[in-house]
Amino acid sequence: MNLQKWLIIAGLALLVAGPLWPWLSKLGLGRLPGDIAVRREGLGFYFPLTTSILISLVVTLLLWLFRK
């Protein structure tokens, strides 16, 4: 599949996920153990490490299943 099709699919996925975000945020994504959050005066840093790994695994599994 060429790059243009992947970009269209990614854009459509974002369009679907946007309105569903209030519901999706209730699943706990972004607040998993292993996500890094540092809050100090005048500074806030957040890196969703575990969430990124989980989403990567799910996307990889889906792509693997659709490829077959």
All heavy atoms as a GROMACS GRO file, in nm:
protein
  541
    1MET      N    1   0.086  -0.118   0.000
    1MET     CA    2   0.000   0.000   0.000
    1MET      C    3   0.090   0.124   0.000
    1MET      O    4   0.188   0.129   0.072
    1MET     CB    5  -0.089  -0.004   0.124
    1MET     CG    6  -0.206   0.088   0.116
    1MET     SD    7  -0.310   0.081   0.262
    1MET     CE    8  -0.416  -0.053   0.223
    2ASN      N    9   0.057   0.221  -0.079
    2ASN     CA   10   0.144   0.338  -0.089
    2ASN      C   11   0.117   0.439   0.023
    2ASN      O   12   0.021   0.428   0.099
    2ASN     CB   13   0.133   0.404  -0.226
    2ASN     CG   14  -0.009   0.445  -0.258
    2ASN    OD1   15  -0.092   0.456  -0.169
    2ASN    ND2   16  -0.038   0.467  -0.384
    3LEU      N   17   0.206   0.535   0.030
    3LEU     CA   18   0.203   0.633   0.140
    3LEU      C   19   0.074   0.715   0.142
    3LEU      O   20   0.020   0.743   0.250
    3LEU     CB   21   0.324   0.726   0.128
    3LEU     CG   22   0.339   0.831   0.237
    3LEU    CD1   23   0.354   0.765   0.373
    3LEU    CD2   24   0.458   0.919   0.208
    4GLN      N   25   0.022   0.751   0.027
    4GLN     CA   26  -0.100   0.833   0.023
    4GLN      C   27  -0.217   0.761   0.089
    4GLN      O   28  -0.294   0.822   0.165
    4GLN     CB   29  -0.137   0.868  -0.123
    4GLN     CG   30  -0.041   0.963  -0.189
    4GLN     CD   31   0.076   0.890  -0.255
    4GLN    OE1   32   0.081   0.768  -0.257
    4GLN    NE2   33   0.169   0.965  -0.307
    5LYS      N   34  -0.231   0.632   0.062
    5LYS     CA   35  -0.341   0.557   0.123
    5LYS      C   36  -0.324   0.548   0.275
    5LYS      O   37  -0.422   0.559   0.348
    5LYS     CB   38  -0.349   0.417   0.063
    5LYS     CG   39  -0.401   0.418  -0.079
    5LYS     CD   40  -0.413   0.278  -0.132
    5LYS     CE   41  -0.458   0.279  -0.277
    5LYS     NZ   42  -0.465   0.144  -0.333
    6TRP      N   43  -0.200   0.529   0.322
    6TRP     CA   44  -0.177   0.522   0.466
    6TRP      C   45  -0.209   0.656   0.534
    6TRP      O   46  -0.264   0.659   0.644
    6TRP     CB   47  -0.032   0.483   0.496
    6TRP     CG   48  -0.011   0.335   0.486
    6TRP    CD1   49   0.058   0.269   0.389
    6TRP    CD2   50  -0.062   0.235   0.573
    6TRP    NE1   51   0.054   0.135   0.412
    6TRP    CE2   52  -0.020   0.110   0.525
    6TRP    CE3   53  -0.140   0.238   0.688
    6TRP    CZ2   54  -0.052  -0.009   0.586
    6TRP    CZ3   55  -0.172   0.118   0.750
    6TRP    CH2   56  -0.129  -0.002   0.699
    7LEU      N   57  -0.174   0.766   0.468
    7LEU     CA   58  -0.205   0.897   0.525
    7LEU      C   59  -0.356   0.922   0.530
    7LEU      O   60  -0.407   0.979   0.627
    7LEU     CB   61  -0.135   1.007   0.445
    7LEU     CG   62   0.016   1.014   0.461
    7LEU    CD1   63   0.075   1.118   0.366
    7LEU    CD2   64   0.053   1.044   0.604
    8ILE      N   65  -0.426   0.878   0.429
    8ILE     CA   66  -0.573   0.892   0.429
    8ILE      C   67  -0.634   0.808   0.540
    8ILE      O   68  -0.722   0.855   0.613
    8ILE     CB   69  -0.631   0.854   0.290
    8ILE    CG1   70  -0.592   0.961   0.188
    8ILE    CG2   71  -0.782   0.839   0.297
    8ILE    CD1   72  -0.624   0.924   0.045
    9ILE      N   73  -0.586   0.685   0.556
    9ILE     CA   74  -0.637   0.598   0.662
    9ILE      C   75  -0.608   0.658   0.800
    9ILE      O   76  -0.694   0.658   0.888
    9ILE     CB   77  -0.578   0.457   0.649
    9ILE    CG1   78  -0.635   0.388   0.524
    9ILE    CG2   79  -0.605   0.373   0.773
    9ILE    CD1   80  -0.567   0.259   0.487
   10ALA      N   81  -0.486   0.711   0.818
   10ALA     CA   82  -0.450   0.773   0.946
   10ALA      C   83  -0.539   0.895   0.974
   10ALA      O   84  -0.585   0.916   1.087
   10ALA     CB   85  -0.303   0.813   0.947
   11GLY      N   86  -0.565   0.975   0.871
   11GLY     CA   87  -0.653   1.092   0.888
   11GLY      C   88  -0.794   1.052   0.924
   11GLY      O   89  -0.857   1.113   1.012
   12LEU      N   90  -0.846   0.949   0.859
   12LEU     CA   91  -0.980   0.901   0.892
   12LEU      C   92  -0.986   0.846   1.034
   12LEU      O   93  -1.085   0.866   1.105
   12LEU     CB   94  -1.025   0.796   0.791
   12LEU     CG   95  -1.052   0.847   0.650
   12LEU    CD1   96  -1.080   0.731   0.556
   12LEU    CD2   97  -1.167   0.946   0.650
   13ALA      N   98  -0.881   0.777   1.076
   13ALA     CA   99  -0.877   0.725   1.213
   13ALA      C  100  -0.880   0.839   1.314
   13ALA      O  101  -0.947   0.830   1.417
   13ALA     CB  102  -0.753   0.638   1.232
   14LEU      N  103  -0.808   0.947   1.285
   14LEU     CA  104  -0.810   1.064   1.374
   14LEU      C  105  -0.946   1.131   1.376
   14LEU      O  106  -0.993   1.178   1.481
   14LEU     CB  107  -0.702   1.164   1.334
   14LEU     CG  108  -0.559   1.122   1.366
   14LEU    CD1  109  -0.460   1.222   1.306
   14LEU    CD2  110  -0.538   1.108   1.515
   15LEU      N  111  -1.012   1.137   1.260
   15LEU     CA  112  -1.146   1.194   1.253
   15LEU      C  113  -1.246   1.114   1.336
   15LEU      O  114  -1.336   1.168   1.398
   15LEU     CB  115  -1.194   1.203   1.109
   15LEU     CG  116  -1.137   1.316   1.027
   15LEU    CD1  117  -1.179   1.303   0.881
   15LEU    CD2  118  -1.181   1.450   1.082
   16VAL      N  119  -1.230   0.983   1.338
   16VAL     CA  120  -1.319   0.898   1.416
   16VAL      C  121  -1.284   0.908   1.565
   16VAL      O  122  -1.374   0.916   1.650
   16VAL     CB  123  -1.309   0.751   1.368
   16VAL    CG1  124  -1.380   0.658   1.463
   16VAL    CG2  125  -1.367   0.739   1.229
   17ALA      N  126  -1.155   0.909   1.597
   17ALA     CA  127  -1.112   0.912   1.737
   17ALA      C  128  -1.142   1.046   1.805
   17ALA      O  129  -1.167   1.049   1.925
   17ALA     CB  130  -0.964   0.882   1.747
   18GLY      N  131  -1.142   1.156   1.729
   18GLY     CA  132  -1.165   1.288   1.787
   18GLY      C  133  -1.296   1.300   1.863
   18GLY      O  134  -1.297   1.330   1.982
   19PRO      N  135  -1.409   1.275   1.798
   19PRO     CA  136  -1.537   1.286   1.869
   19PRO      C  137  -1.554   1.179   1.978
   19PRO      O  138  -1.629   1.199   2.074
   19PRO     CB  139  -1.642   1.266   1.760
   19PRO     CG  140  -1.573   1.291   1.632
   19PRO     CD  141  -1.430   1.257   1.655
   20LEU      N  142  -1.486   1.068   1.964
   20LEU     CA  143  -1.498   0.960   2.062
   20LEU      C  144  -1.401   0.976   2.180
   20LEU      O  145  -1.401   0.895   2.271
   20LEU     CB  146  -1.473   0.824   1.995
   20LEU     CG  147  -1.573   0.783   1.888
   20LEU    CD1  148  -1.529   0.652   1.826
   20LEU    CD2  149  -1.712   0.770   1.945
   21TRP      N  150  -1.317   1.081   2.176
   21TRP     CA  151  -1.213   1.095   2.278
   21TRP      C  152  -1.267   1.101   2.422
   21TRP      O  153  -1.206   1.041   2.511
   21TRP     CB  154  -1.126   1.216   2.250
   21TRP     CG  155  -1.007   1.216   2.340
   21TRP    CD1  156  -0.983   1.297   2.445
   21TRP    CD2  157  -0.897   1.125   2.334
   21TRP    NE1  158  -0.865   1.264   2.504
   21TRP    CE2  159  -0.810   1.158   2.439
   21TRP    CE3  160  -0.865   1.018   2.251
   21TRP    CZ2  161  -0.693   1.088   2.462
   21TRP    CZ3  162  -0.748   0.950   2.274
   21TRP    CH2  163  -0.664   0.985   2.378
   22PRO      N  164  -1.378   1.170   2.450
   22PRO     CA  165  -1.427   1.167   2.589
   22PRO      C  166  -1.457   1.024   2.637
   22PRO      O  167  -1.429   0.990   2.751
   22PRO     CB  168  -1.555   1.252   2.584
   22PRO     CG  169  -1.534   1.343   2.469
   22PRO     CD  170  -1.454   1.263   2.369
   23TRP      N  171  -1.510   0.941   2.550
   23TRP     CA  172  -1.537   0.802   2.587
   23TRP      C  173  -1.408   0.722   2.595
   23TRP      O  174  -1.389   0.642   2.686
   23TRP     CB  175  -1.632   0.739   2.485
   23TRP     CG  176  -1.662   0.597   2.516
   23TRP    CD1  177  -1.748   0.550   2.610
   23TRP    CD2  178  -1.604   0.482   2.454
   23TRP    NE1  179  -1.747   0.413   2.609
   23TRP    CE2  180  -1.660   0.369   2.515
   23TRP    CE3  181  -1.511   0.465   2.352
   23TRP    CZ2  182  -1.624   0.240   2.477
   23TRP    CZ3  183  -1.476   0.337   2.317
   23TRP    CH2  184  -1.532   0.227   2.378
   24LEU      N  185  -1.317   0.744   2.500
   24LEU     CA  186  -1.191   0.671   2.498
   24LEU      C  187  -1.104   0.705   2.618
   24LEU      O  188  -1.031   0.620   2.669
   24LEU     CB  189  -1.114   0.701   2.368
   24LEU     CG  190  -1.174   0.645   2.240
   24LEU    CD1  191  -1.098   0.698   2.119
   24LEU    CD2  192  -1.176   0.495   2.241
   25SER      N  193  -1.110   0.828   2.666
   25SER     CA  194  -1.029   0.867   2.781
   25SER      C  195  -1.074   0.797   2.909
   25SER      O  196  -0.996   0.780   3.002
   25SER     CB  197  -1.032   1.018   2.800
   25SER     OG  198  -1.161   1.062   2.833
   26LYS      N  199  -1.198   0.751   2.913
   26LYS     CA  200  -1.246   0.678   3.029
   26LYS      C  201  -1.187   0.537   3.038
   26LYS      O  202  -1.196   0.473   3.141
   26LYS     CB  203  -1.399   0.669   3.027
   26LYS     CG  204  -1.465   0.802   3.049
   26LYS     CD  205  -1.616   0.789   3.046
   26LYS     CE  206  -1.680   0.927   3.059
   26LYS     NZ  207  -1.825   0.919   3.053
   27LEU      N  208  -1.126   0.489   2.929
   27LEU     CA  209  -1.064   0.358   2.930
   27LEU      C  210  -0.935   0.354   3.011
   27LEU      O  211  -0.885   0.248   3.043
   27LEU     CB  212  -1.034   0.312   2.786
   27LEU     CG  213  -1.154   0.287   2.697
   27LEU    CD1  214  -1.107   0.253   2.556
   27LEU    CD2  215  -1.239   0.174   2.752
   28GLY      N  216  -0.883   0.470   3.046
   28GLY     CA  217  -0.762   0.478   3.127
   28GLY      C  218  -0.635   0.494   3.046
   28GLY      O  219  -0.526   0.495   3.103
   29LEU      N  220  -0.647   0.503   2.914
   29LEU     CA  221  -0.527   0.525   2.834
   29LEU      C  222  -0.466   0.660   2.870
   29LEU      O  223  -0.535   0.758   2.886
   29LEU     CB  224  -0.559   0.521   2.685
   29LEU     CG  225  -0.596   0.384   2.629
   29LEU    CD1  226  -0.633   0.397   2.483
   29LEU    CD2  227  -0.484   0.287   2.647
   30GLY      N  228  -0.336   0.663   2.886
   30GLY     CA  229  -0.268   0.786   2.925
   30GLY      C  230  -0.246   0.796   3.074
   30GLY      O  231  -0.176   0.884   3.122
   31ARG      N  232  -0.302   0.704   3.149
   31ARG     CA  233  -0.283   0.703   3.294
   31ARG      C  234  -0.244   0.564   3.342
   31ARG      O  235  -0.280   0.521   3.450
   31ARG     CB  236  -0.412   0.747   3.364
   31ARG     CG  237  -0.440   0.895   3.344
   31ARG     CD  238  -0.569   0.936   3.408
   31ARG     NE  239  -0.674   0.914   3.306
   31ARG     CZ  240  -0.792   0.861   3.331
   31ARG    NH1  241  -0.822   0.823   3.451
   31ARG    NH2  242  -0.879   0.844   3.235
   32LEU      N  243  -0.170   0.492   3.260
   32LEU     CA  244  -0.129   0.357   3.294
   32LEU      C  245  -0.002   0.359   3.378
   32LEU      O  246   0.076   0.454   3.372
   32LEU     CB  247  -0.104   0.276   3.165
   32LEU     CG  248  -0.224   0.255   3.075
   32LEU    CD1  249  -0.180   0.188   2.946
   32LEU    CD2  250  -0.329   0.171   3.144
   33PRO      N  251   0.021   0.253   3.457
   33PRO     CA  252   0.149   0.245   3.529
   33PRO      C  253   0.263   0.242   3.429
   33PRO      O  254   0.259   0.169   3.331
   33PRO     CB  255   0.139   0.111   3.603
   33PRO     CG  256  -0.006   0.079   3.608
   33PRO     CD  257  -0.068   0.143   3.487
   34GLY      N  258   0.363   0.321   3.450
   34GLY     CA  259   0.475   0.329   3.357
   34GLY      C  260   0.473   0.456   3.274
   34GLY      O  261   0.574   0.489   3.211
   35ASP      N  262   0.360   0.525   3.269
   35ASP     CA  263   0.355   0.655   3.203
   35ASP      C  264   0.426   0.756   3.293
   35ASP      O  265   0.408   0.756   3.414
   35ASP     CB  266   0.211   0.699   3.179
   35ASP     CG  267   0.144   0.618   3.070
   35ASP    OD1  268   0.213   0.546   2.997
   35ASP    OD2  269   0.020   0.628   3.059
   36ILE      N  270   0.508   0.838   3.233
   36ILE     CA  271   0.592   0.931   3.310
   36ILE      C  272   0.524   1.067   3.315
   36ILE      O  273   0.494   1.126   3.212
   36ILE     CB  274   0.731   0.942   3.246
   36ILE    CG1  275   0.798   0.806   3.245
   36ILE    CG2  276   0.816   1.045   3.319
   36ILE    CD1  277   0.922   0.799   3.160
   37ALA      N  278   0.502   1.116   3.437
   37ALA     CA  279   0.443   1.249   3.456
   37ALA      C  280   0.522   1.322   3.564
   37ALA      O  281   0.536   1.272   3.676
   37ALA     CB  282   0.297   1.238   3.496
   38VAL      N  283   0.575   1.438   3.531
   38VAL     CA  284   0.650   1.520   3.626
   38VAL      C  285   0.582   1.655   3.633
   38VAL      O  286   0.563   1.722   3.531
   38VAL     CB  287   0.797   1.536   3.581
   38VAL    CG1  288   0.872   1.627   3.676
   38VAL    CG2  289   0.865   1.401   3.569
   39ARG      N  290   0.544   1.695   3.753
   39ARG     CA  291   0.481   1.825   3.772
   39ARG      C  292   0.557   1.901   3.880
   39ARG      O  293   0.571   1.854   3.993
   39ARG     CB  294   0.336   1.808   3.815
   39ARG     CG  295   0.246   1.759   3.705
   39ARG     CD  296   0.103   1.747   3.756
   39ARG     NE  297   0.009   1.702   3.657
   39ARG     CZ  298   0.000   1.580   3.606
   39ARG    NH1  299   0.086   1.488   3.644
   39ARG    NH2  300  -0.092   1.548   3.516
   40ARG      N  301   0.604   2.018   3.844
   40ARG     CA  302   0.672   2.107   3.937
   40ARG      C  303   0.624   2.248   3.910
   40ARG      O  304   0.554   2.273   3.813
   40ARG     CB  305   0.823   2.099   3.918
   40ARG     CG  306   0.878   1.963   3.952
   40ARG     CD  307   1.027   1.961   3.945
   40ARG     NE  308   1.073   1.826   3.971
   40ARG     CZ  309   1.194   1.786   3.954
   40ARG    NH1  310   1.286   1.870   3.912
   40ARG    NH2  311   1.228   1.663   3.980
   41GLU      N  312   0.665   2.340   3.993
   41GLU     CA  313   0.623   2.479   3.973
   41GLU      C  314   0.673   2.530   3.839
   41GLU      O  315   0.792   2.528   3.810
   41GLU     CB  316   0.680   2.566   4.085
   41GLU     CG  317   0.610   2.549   4.217
   41GLU     CD  318   0.663   2.647   4.319
   41GLU    OE1  319   0.695   2.762   4.282
   41GLU    OE2  320   0.671   2.608   4.436
   42GLY      N  321   0.581   2.570   3.754
   42GLY     CA  322   0.616   2.625   3.625
   42GLY      C  323   0.661   2.522   3.522
   42GLY      O  324   0.707   2.558   3.415
   43LEU      N  325   0.650   2.393   3.556
   43LEU     CA  326   0.696   2.291   3.463
   43LEU      C  327   0.603   2.170   3.469
   43LEU      O  328   0.566   2.124   3.577
   43LEU     CB  329   0.838   2.245   3.499
   43LEU     CG  330   0.893   2.126   3.421
   43LEU    CD1  331   0.917   2.167   3.275
   43LEU    CD2  332   1.019   2.075   3.484
   44GLY      N  333   0.564   2.123   3.355
   44GLY     CA  334   0.486   2.001   3.347
   44GLY      C  335   0.537   1.917   3.231
   44GLY      O  336   0.554   1.967   3.120
   45PHE      N  337   0.570   1.793   3.258
   45PHE     CA  338   0.620   1.703   3.155
   45PHE      C  339   0.544   1.573   3.164
   45PHE      O  340   0.527   1.516   3.271
   45PHE     CB  341   0.770   1.677   3.174
   45PHE     CG  342   0.825   1.577   3.076
   45PHE    CD1  343   0.849   1.613   2.945
   45PHE    CD2  344   0.853   1.448   3.116
   45PHE    CE1  345   0.899   1.521   2.854
   45PHE    CE2  346   0.902   1.355   3.027
   45PHE     CZ  347   0.926   1.392   2.895
   46TYR      N  348   0.498   1.525   3.049
   46TYR     CA  349   0.422   1.401   3.045
   46TYR      C  350   0.467   1.319   2.925
   46TYR      O  351   0.472   1.369   2.813
   46TYR     CB  352   0.272   1.429   3.035
   46TYR     CG  353   0.190   1.305   3.028
   46TYR    CD1  354   0.175   1.223   3.138
   46TYR    CD2  355   0.130   1.268   2.909
   46TYR    CE1  356   0.102   1.107   3.131
   46TYR    CE2  357   0.056   1.152   2.900
   46TYR     CZ  358   0.042   1.071   3.012
   46TYR     OH  359  -0.028   0.956   3.003
   47PHE      N  360   0.504   1.195   2.949
   47PHE     CA  361   0.542   1.103   2.842
   47PHE      C  362   0.471   0.971   2.862
   47PHE      O  363   0.502   0.897   2.956
   47PHE     CB  364   0.694   1.082   2.839
   47PHE     CG  365   0.738   0.998   2.723
   47PHE    CD1  366   0.737   1.050   2.595
   47PHE    CD2  367   0.778   0.868   2.742
   47PHE    CE1  368   0.776   0.973   2.487
   47PHE    CE2  369   0.817   0.790   2.636
   47PHE     CZ  370   0.817   0.842   2.508
   48PRO      N  371   0.373   0.939   2.778
   48PRO     CA  372   0.293   0.817   2.795
   48PRO      C  373   0.366   0.693   2.742
   48PRO      O  374   0.330   0.636   2.640
   48PRO     CB  375   0.167   0.848   2.715
   48PRO     CG  376   0.214   0.938   2.607
   48PRO     CD  377   0.323   1.022   2.669
   49LEU      N  378   0.468   0.649   2.812
   49LEU     CA  379   0.552   0.538   2.766
   49LEU      C  380   0.472   0.408   2.754
   49LEU      O  381   0.471   0.344   2.648
   49LEU     CB  382   0.670   0.519   2.862
   49LEU     CG  383   0.768   0.409   2.826
   49LEU    CD1  384   0.837   0.442   2.696
   49LEU    CD2  385   0.869   0.392   2.937
   50THR      N  386   0.406   0.366   2.859
   50THR     CA  387   0.330   0.241   2.857
   50THR      C  388   0.214   0.249   2.760
   50THR      O  389   0.186   0.153   2.688
   50THR     CB  390   0.278   0.208   2.999
   50THR    OG1  391   0.389   0.209   3.089
   50THR    CG2  392   0.212   0.073   3.002
   51THR      N  393   0.146   0.360   2.756
   51THR     CA  394   0.035   0.377   2.662
   51THR      C  395   0.084   0.367   2.518
   51THR      O  396   0.020   0.303   2.435
   51THR     CB  397  -0.033   0.514   2.685
   51THR    OG1  398  -0.081   0.518   2.820
   51THR    CG2  399  -0.149   0.535   2.590
   52SER      N  400   0.199   0.427   2.489
   52SER     CA  401   0.255   0.420   2.354
   52SER      C  402   0.289   0.276   2.316
   52SER      O  403   0.263   0.234   2.203
   52SER     CB  404   0.381   0.506   2.344
   52SER     OG  405   0.352   0.639   2.371
   53ILE      N  406   0.347   0.202   2.407
   53ILE     CA  407   0.381   0.062   2.380
   53ILE      C  408   0.256  -0.020   2.357
   53ILE      O  409   0.249  -0.101   2.264
   53ILE     CB  410   0.467   0.004   2.494
   53ILE    CG1  411   0.603   0.072   2.497
   53ILE    CG2  412   0.481  -0.147   2.480
   53ILE    CD1  413   0.686   0.039   2.618
   54LEU      N  414   0.154   0.001   2.439
   54LEU     CA  415   0.028  -0.074   2.426
   54LEU      C  416  -0.039  -0.043   2.292
   54LEU      O  417  -0.082  -0.135   2.221
   54LEU     CB  418  -0.066  -0.040   2.541
   54LEU     CG  419  -0.201  -0.110   2.541
   54LEU    CD1  420  -0.182  -0.260   2.558
   54LEU    CD2  421  -0.289  -0.054   2.649
   55ILE      N  422  -0.047   0.083   2.255
   55ILE     CA  423  -0.109   0.121   2.128
   55ILE      C  424  -0.028   0.064   2.011
   55ILE      O  425  -0.084   0.014   1.913
   55ILE     CB  426  -0.123   0.274   2.117
   55ILE    CG1  427  -0.229   0.321   2.215
   55ILE    CG2  428  -0.158   0.318   1.975
   55ILE    CD1  429  -0.240   0.470   2.229
   56SER      N  430   0.104   0.067   2.021
   56SER     CA  431   0.189   0.010   1.917
   56SER      C  432   0.164  -0.139   1.900
   56SER      O  433   0.156  -0.189   1.786
   56SER     CB  434   0.335   0.036   1.950
   56SER     OG  435   0.419  -0.027   1.856
   57LEU      N  436   0.152  -0.211   2.009
   57LEU     CA  437   0.124  -0.354   2.002
   57LEU      C  438  -0.011  -0.383   1.938
   57LEU      O  439  -0.024  -0.473   1.855
   57LEU     CB  440   0.131  -0.417   2.140
   57LEU     CG  441   0.269  -0.430   2.201
   57LEU    CD1  442   0.260  -0.476   2.346
   57LEU    CD2  443   0.355  -0.525   2.120
   58VAL      N  444  -0.112  -0.306   1.973
   58VAL     CA  445  -0.246  -0.326   1.917
   58VAL      C  446  -0.247  -0.296   1.768
   58VAL      O  447  -0.301  -0.373   1.688
   58VAL     CB  448  -0.350  -0.240   1.992
   58VAL    CG1  449  -0.483  -0.237   1.919
   58VAL    CG2  450  -0.368  -0.290   2.134
   59VAL      N  451  -0.185  -0.186   1.728
   59VAL     CA  452  -0.180  -0.150   1.586
   59VAL      C  453  -0.102  -0.255   1.507
   59VAL      O  454  -0.142  -0.295   1.398
   59VAL     CB  455  -0.121  -0.009   1.567
   59VAL    CG1  456  -0.091   0.019   1.421
   59VAL    CG2  457  -0.215   0.095   1.623
   60THR      N  458   0.009  -0.302   1.563
   60THR     CA  459   0.088  -0.405   1.497
   60THR      C  460   0.008  -0.533   1.479
   60THR      O  461   0.009  -0.595   1.372
   60THR     CB  462   0.217  -0.434   1.577
   60THR    OG1  463   0.293  -0.314   1.589
   60THR    CG2  464   0.300  -0.542   1.510
   61LEU      N  465  -0.065  -0.573   1.582
   61LEU     CA  466  -0.149  -0.692   1.574
   61LEU      C  467  -0.258  -0.677   1.468
   61LEU      O  468  -0.281  -0.768   1.388
   61LEU     CB  469  -0.211  -0.723   1.710
   61LEU     CG  470  -0.304  -0.843   1.716
   61LEU    CD1  471  -0.226  -0.971   1.687
   61LEU    CD2  472  -0.372  -0.850   1.851
   62LEU      N  473  -0.322  -0.561   1.465
   62LEU     CA  474  -0.427  -0.537   1.365
   62LEU      C  475  -0.371  -0.539   1.223
   62LEU      O  476  -0.431  -0.599   1.133
   62LEU     CB  477  -0.497  -0.404   1.392
   62LEU     CG  478  -0.588  -0.399   1.514
   62LEU    CD1  479  -0.636  -0.258   1.537
   62LEU    CD2  480  -0.705  -0.494   1.497
   63LEU      N  481  -0.257  -0.476   1.203
   63LEU     CA  482  -0.196  -0.476   1.070
   63LEU      C  483  -0.155  -0.617   1.029
   63LEU      O  484  -0.170  -0.656   0.915
   63LEU     CB  485  -0.076  -0.383   1.066
   63LEU     CG  486  -0.108  -0.234   1.071
   63LEU    CD1  487   0.022  -0.153   1.081
   63LEU    CD2  488  -0.189  -0.191   0.953
   64TRP      N  489  -0.104  -0.693   1.124
   64TRP     CA  490  -0.065  -0.831   1.096
   64TRP      C  491  -0.187  -0.916   1.058
   64TRP      O  492  -0.180  -0.996   0.966
   64TRP     CB  493   0.007  -0.890   1.216
   64TRP     CG  494   0.054  -1.031   1.196
   64TRP    CD1  495   0.161  -1.072   1.123
   64TRP    CD2  496  -0.007  -1.148   1.249
   64TRP    NE1  497   0.172  -1.207   1.130
   64TRP    CE2  498   0.069  -1.257   1.206
   64TRP    CE3  499  -0.118  -1.170   1.330
   64TRP    CZ2  500   0.037  -1.388   1.240
   64TRP    CZ3  501  -0.149  -1.300   1.364
   64TRP    CH2  502  -0.074  -1.407   1.318
   65LEU      N  503  -0.297  -0.895   1.129
   65LEU     CA  504  -0.419  -0.972   1.099
   65LEU      C  505  -0.480  -0.934   0.964
   65LEU      O  506  -0.526  -1.021   0.890
   65LEU     CB  507  -0.524  -0.950   1.209
   65LEU     CG  508  -0.493  -1.017   1.343
   65LEU    CD1  509  -0.595  -0.974   1.447
   65LEU    CD2  510  -0.490  -1.168   1.329
   66PHE      N  511  -0.479  -0.805   0.930
   66PHE     CA  512  -0.537  -0.761   0.802
   66PHE      C  513  -0.448  -0.798   0.683
   66PHE      O  514  -0.495  -0.805   0.572
   66PHE     CB  515  -0.563  -0.611   0.804
   66PHE     CG  516  -0.684  -0.575   0.884
   66PHE    CD1  517  -0.674  -0.486   0.990
   66PHE    CD2  518  -0.808  -0.628   0.855
   66PHE    CE1  519  -0.785  -0.451   1.064
   66PHE    CE2  520  -0.919  -0.595   0.928
   66PHE     CZ  521  -0.908  -0.506   1.033
   67ARG      N  522  -0.320  -0.818   0.710
   67ARG     CA  523  -0.229  -0.855   0.603
   67ARG      C  524  -0.252  -0.997   0.553
   67ARG      O  525  -0.227  -1.027   0.440
   67ARG     CB  526  -0.086  -0.840   0.655
   67ARG     CG  527   0.018  -0.836   0.551
   67ARG     CD  528   0.150  -0.824   0.617
   67ARG     NE  529   0.224  -0.712   0.563
   67ARG     CZ  530   0.346  -0.687   0.595
   67ARG    NH1  531   0.407  -0.761   0.683
   67ARG    NH2  532   0.410  -0.585   0.540
   68LYS      N  533  -0.297  -1.083   0.642
   68LYS     CA  534  -0.319  -1.224   0.605
   68LYS      C  535  -0.446  -1.244   0.530
   68LYS      O  536  -0.538  -1.185   0.523
   68LYS     CB  537  -0.319  -1.310   0.729
   68LYS     CG  538  -0.180  -1.322   0.786
   68LYS     CD  539  -0.176  -1.432   0.886
   68LYS     CE  540  -0.031  -1.456   0.920
   68LYS     NZ  541  -0.001  -1.584   0.961
   0.00000   0.00000   0.00000
